[in-house]
Amino acid sequence: MPILNDLHLEETVAVSLRSDFSFSPREKSSVFPSAPCKVIHGDWNLLPSTVREFAKSKIELCQPSSLHIVDGSLTEDAALKSELVQKKVLIPLKKYENCFLARNDPRGVARVEARTFI
Protein backbone atom coordinates (compact mmCIF):
# COMPACT_ATOMS: atom_id res chain seq x y z
CA MET A 1 0.00 0.00 0.00
CA PRO A 2 1.48 3.41 -0.87
CA ILE A 3 2.18 6.04 1.71
CA LEU A 4 -1.11 7.91 2.06
CA ASN A 5 0.38 11.37 2.51
CA ASP A 6 1.86 11.10 -1.00
CA LEU A 7 -1.67 10.79 -2.38
CA HIS A 8 -4.21 13.54 -2.80
CA LEU A 9 -7.44 11.89 -1.68
CA GLU A 10 -9.78 14.84 -1.44
CA GLU A 11 -7.26 16.64 0.80
CA THR A 12 -7.75 14.10 3.58
CA VAL A 13 -5.10 13.52 6.22
CA ALA A 14 -4.79 9.98 7.57
CA VAL A 15 -3.79 9.27 11.13
CA SER A 16 -2.84 5.63 11.53
CA LEU A 17 -3.55 3.63 14.68
CA ARG A 18 -2.05 0.22 15.27
CA SER A 19 -4.71 -2.45 15.57
CA ASP A 20 -3.37 -3.66 18.92
CA PHE A 21 -4.38 -0.42 20.66
CA SER A 22 -7.48 -0.83 22.71
CA PHE A 23 -9.53 2.18 23.65
CA SER A 24 -12.34 2.09 26.13
CA PRO A 25 -15.41 4.02 25.04
CA ARG A 26 -15.61 7.42 26.68
CA GLU A 27 -18.31 10.01 26.84
CA LYS A 28 -17.65 13.08 24.74
CA SER A 29 -17.15 16.03 27.02
CA SER A 30 -15.76 19.53 26.99
CA VAL A 31 -12.58 18.19 28.65
CA PHE A 32 -11.35 17.01 25.26
CA PRO A 33 -10.68 19.68 22.66
CA SER A 34 -12.68 19.44 19.49
CA ALA A 35 -11.00 18.30 16.30
CA PRO A 36 -9.15 21.06 14.42
CA CYS A 37 -10.94 20.09 11.19
CA LYS A 38 -13.90 17.99 10.06
CA VAL A 39 -13.51 14.29 11.00
CA ILE A 40 -15.03 12.05 8.30
CA HIS A 41 -14.15 8.73 9.95
CA GLY A 42 -13.19 7.84 13.51
CA ASP A 43 -13.46 9.65 16.83
CA TRP A 44 -10.99 12.44 17.60
CA ASN A 45 -11.69 12.19 21.34
CA LEU A 46 -10.66 8.52 21.52
CA LEU A 47 -7.13 9.29 20.32
CA PRO A 48 -4.41 9.48 22.99
CA SER A 49 -3.46 13.07 23.81
CA THR A 50 0.02 12.69 22.27
CA VAL A 51 -1.50 11.50 18.99
CA ARG A 52 -4.01 14.38 19.04
CA GLU A 53 -1.19 16.89 19.61
CA PHE A 54 0.87 15.40 16.77
CA ALA A 55 -2.11 15.31 14.41
CA LYS A 56 -3.12 18.87 15.35
CA SER A 57 0.36 20.18 14.49
CA LYS A 58 0.25 18.43 11.09
CA ILE A 59 -3.30 19.63 10.45
CA GLU A 60 -2.22 23.22 11.17
CA LEU A 61 0.71 22.79 8.79
CA CYS A 62 -1.17 21.12 5.91
CA GLN A 63 -4.65 22.63 6.47
CA PRO A 64 -6.68 19.69 5.11
CA SER A 65 -10.41 19.99 4.59
CA SER A 66 -11.08 16.77 6.54
CA LEU A 67 -9.49 14.06 8.68
CA HIS A 68 -9.86 10.28 8.33
CA ILE A 69 -8.74 8.41 11.45
CA VAL A 70 -7.66 4.96 10.31
CA ASP A 71 -8.88 2.10 12.51
CA GLY A 72 -6.99 -0.63 10.66
CA SER A 73 -9.99 -2.90 10.08
CA LEU A 74 -10.16 -5.20 7.06
CA THR A 75 -13.37 -3.49 5.96
CA GLU A 76 -11.70 -0.09 5.98
CA ASP A 77 -8.65 -1.51 4.18
CA ALA A 78 -10.84 -2.89 1.39
CA ALA A 79 -12.79 0.39 1.11
CA LEU A 80 -9.62 2.50 0.87
CA LYS A 81 -8.07 0.19 -1.72
CA SER A 82 -11.32 0.19 -3.72
CA GLU A 83 -11.38 4.00 -3.71
CA LEU A 84 -7.72 4.14 -4.80
CA VAL A 85 -8.40 1.67 -7.64
CA GLN A 86 -11.41 3.72 -8.82
CA LYS A 87 -9.25 6.86 -8.84
CA LYS A 88 -6.59 4.92 -10.78
CA VAL A 89 -3.97 5.52 -8.09
CA LEU A 90 -3.62 1.76 -7.54
CA ILE A 91 -3.62 -0.82 -10.32
CA PRO A 92 -4.65 -4.33 -9.23
CA LEU A 93 -2.22 -7.05 -10.30
CA LYS A 94 -4.22 -9.89 -11.84
CA LYS A 95 -1.58 -12.53 -11.17
CA TYR A 96 -1.64 -12.00 -7.39
CA GLU A 97 -4.53 -11.61 -4.98
CA ASN A 98 -4.69 -8.37 -2.94
CA CYS A 99 -1.58 -7.00 -4.67
CA PHE A 100 -1.45 -3.58 -6.34
CA LEU A 101 0.89 -1.42 -8.36
CA ALA A 102 1.28 2.21 -7.27
CA ARG A 103 3.37 4.49 -9.47
CA ASN A 104 4.86 7.84 -8.63
CA ASP A 105 3.34 10.94 -10.13
CA PRO A 106 5.09 11.44 -13.51
CA ARG A 107 5.05 15.19 -12.87
CA GLY A 108 7.20 14.62 -9.77
CA VAL A 109 10.81 15.71 -10.02
CA ALA A 110 13.67 13.61 -8.71
CA ARG A 111 16.68 15.56 -7.49
CA VAL A 112 20.25 14.60 -6.78
CA GLU A 113 21.54 16.19 -3.58
CA ALA A 114 24.90 17.12 -5.16
CA ARG A 115 23.10 19.12 -7.88
CA THR A 116 20.69 20.95 -5.60
CA PHE A 117 21.41 24.68 -5.28
CA ILE A 118 19.93 26.60 -2.39
Buried (B, 14 or more C-beta within 10 A) or exposed (E): EBEBEEBEBEEBBBBEBEEEEEEEEEEEEEEBEEBBBEBEBBBBBBBEEEBBEEBBEBBEEEEBEBBBBBBEEEEBBEEBBEEBEEEEBBEBEEEEEEEBEEEEEEEEEEEEEEEEEE
